Amino acid sequence: MTDPVAIRLRHCARSFQPGQFALHPLDLEIKAGETLVLLGPSGCGKTTTLRIISGLERCDAGGEVWFGENNVTALPIEKRNVGMVFQNYALFPNLNVAQNVAYGLRIQRLPAAEIEARVNEMLAMVDLADFAQRPVQALSGGQKQRVSLARALAARPRVLLFDEPLAALDAKLRDKLREDIGQLLQQLAITAVYVTHDQQEAMALGDRIAVMRHGRIEQLATPRDLYHHPATPFVANFIGAVNRLALPQGEFWCRPEEMQLVDNPTAPLQGRVLLATFFGPVQRVQVGLSNGEVIVVDCPARQMWRPDQRVGVAFAAESLFQLS
Ligand SMILES: Nc1ncnc2c1ncn2[C@@H]1O[C@H](COP(=O)(O)OP(=O)(O)OP(=O)(O)O)[C@@H](O)[C@H]1O
């Protein structure tokens, strides 16, 4: 594989209409070999950022995109040596699996033997060695996405870019392919940028996650730091569930799994069960506190909580955090 390259965005902005920024001026460094996830709700600017990195989109005048020591701002996508994996696979329906993977290599006019060797290597890597001659139409969504991953990797890109690659798959396939992509990214140590609006996917795959909102990065950190030390209420809520607690000492926040329901009238918070939703491994219990606020507490699956039951809510002081 090609040596991984660092990516640097300097003052990259994008406005589609005068005065309205899809992306506010952004400075971002992506380390060589890391997987950076762009996470955020619809319309926050993730895809625009990815397209600026790929060369499919230009940033507004004054912005720069660097791949290592090279300023690639003016280069179109085909000169940037990036591989892309899209939600809709973007495969050629009239070509078979091997021909799809070989496509870019043929354009590069590589020798036939080299093309064959690379196609076989890539199909083995994505677990599709036995599918080389299949029409892509005859594949499942997950298999199609493996083909598009193999095709992206076959050209030995310096950077791998993913735009919601799992969004069209059903839950089980999504989990499996997410694991496989995670393993592959670790094994290849390629620089990757991955767009998703799914926080679990982001945490599972990202070395770091940039949480975006309204065309800006709201926080950039490792998954653990984002989860345990979110900088703002938006990040805290976007990455998992969180409760706001009005305590005598001030306003604090706490994750549902860090709280316990107890049958104890001296627990710090008291309330009544509103609803218990069983998820299998855990149950999420909504509790109406005596001050009128509603919180959620994740409880062991075998506990039984009935609507209207009086409960105490306990938590360790170190599980509380404050937000600005
Ligand atoms: N070609 C375009 N012309 C006009 N506006 C655009 C264009 N592309 C994106 N936008 C706008 O820019 C903003 C950011 O869009 P972008 O696609 O980057 O968001 P996103 O976070 O990727 O959203 P989604 O998850 O829905 O794809 C949105 O308000 C969008 O409507």
The ligand as an SDF file (V2000), in Angstrom:
LIG
                    3D

 31 33  0  0  0  0  0  0  0  0999 V2000
  -24.8220   21.8850   -4.4210 N   0  0  0  0  0  0  0  0  0  0  0  0
  -25.4600   22.5310   -3.4450 C   0  0  0  0  0  0  0  0  0  0  0  0
  -26.1940   23.6290   -3.6960 N   0  0  0  0  0  0  0  0  0  0  0  0
  -26.8110   24.3100   -2.7090 C   0  0  0  0  0  0  0  0  0  0  0  0
  -26.7650   23.9640   -1.4040 N   0  0  0  0  0  0  0  0  0  0  0  0
  -26.0600   22.8740   -1.0840 C   0  0  0  0  0  0  0  0  0  0  0  0
  -25.3670   22.0990   -2.0790 C   0  0  0  0  0  0  0  0  0  0  0  0
  -24.7390   21.0700   -1.4360 N   0  0  0  0  0  0  0  0  0  0  0  0
  -25.0350   21.2010   -0.1260 C   0  0  0  0  0  0  0  0  0  0  0  0
  -25.8150   22.2690    0.0930 N   0  0  0  0  0  0  0  0  0  0  0  0
  -26.3060   22.7340    1.4030 C   0  0  0  0  0  0  0  0  0  0  0  0
  -25.2070   22.8050    2.2710 O   0  0  0  0  0  0  0  0  0  0  0  0
  -25.5470   22.3530    3.5720 C   0  0  0  0  0  0  0  0  0  0  0  0
  -24.6210   21.2110    3.9930 C   0  0  0  0  0  0  0  0  0  0  0  0
  -24.8770   20.0890    3.1470 O   0  0  0  0  0  0  0  0  0  0  0  0
  -24.0900   18.7200    3.3080 P   0  0  0  0  0  0  0  0  0  0  0  0
  -24.5530   17.8320    2.2150 O   0  0  0  0  0  0  0  0  0  0  0  0
  -22.6440   18.9860    3.4110 O   0  0  0  0  0  0  0  0  0  0  0  0
  -24.6360   18.2070    4.7070 O   0  0  0  0  0  0  0  0  0  0  0  0
  -24.5310   16.7680    5.3730 P   0  0  0  0  0  0  0  0  0  0  0  0
  -24.1480   17.0170    6.7680 O   0  0  0  0  0  0  0  0  0  0  0  0
  -23.6500   15.8970    4.5680 O   0  0  0  0  0  0  0  0  0  0  0  0
  -26.0330   16.2830    5.2870 O   0  0  0  0  0  0  0  0  0  0  0  0
  -26.6570   14.8440    4.9230 P   0  0  0  0  0  0  0  0  0  0  0  0
  -26.3360   13.9560    6.0890 O   0  0  0  0  0  0  0  0  0  0  0  0
  -28.1170   15.1360    4.7970 O   0  0  0  0  0  0  0  0  0  0  0  0
  -26.0170   14.4200    3.6360 O   0  0  0  0  0  0  0  0  0  0  0  0
  -27.0090   21.9620    3.5130 C   0  0  0  0  0  0  0  0  0  0  0  0
  -27.7670   23.0230    3.9940 O   0  0  0  0  0  0  0  0  0  0  0  0
  -27.2480   21.7340    2.0400 C   0  0  0  0  0  0  0  0  0  0  0  0
  -28.5840   21.9800    1.7100 O   0  0  0  0  0  0  0  0  0  0  0  0
  1  2  1  0
  2  3  1  0
  2  7  2  0
  3  4  2  0
  4  5  1  0
  5  6  2  0
  6  7  1  0
  6 10  1  0
  7  8  1  0
  8  9  2  0
  9 10  1  0
 10 11  1  0
 11 12  1  0
 11 30  1  0
 12 13  1  0
 13 14  1  0
 13 28  1  0
 14 15  1  0
 15 16  1  0
 16 17  2  0
 16 18  1  0
 16 19  1  0
 19 20  1  0
 20 21  2  0
 20 22  1  0
 20 23  1  0
 23 24  1  0
 24 25  2  0
 24 26  1  0
 24 27  1  0
 28 29  1  0
 28 30  1  0
 30 31  1  0
M  END
$$$$
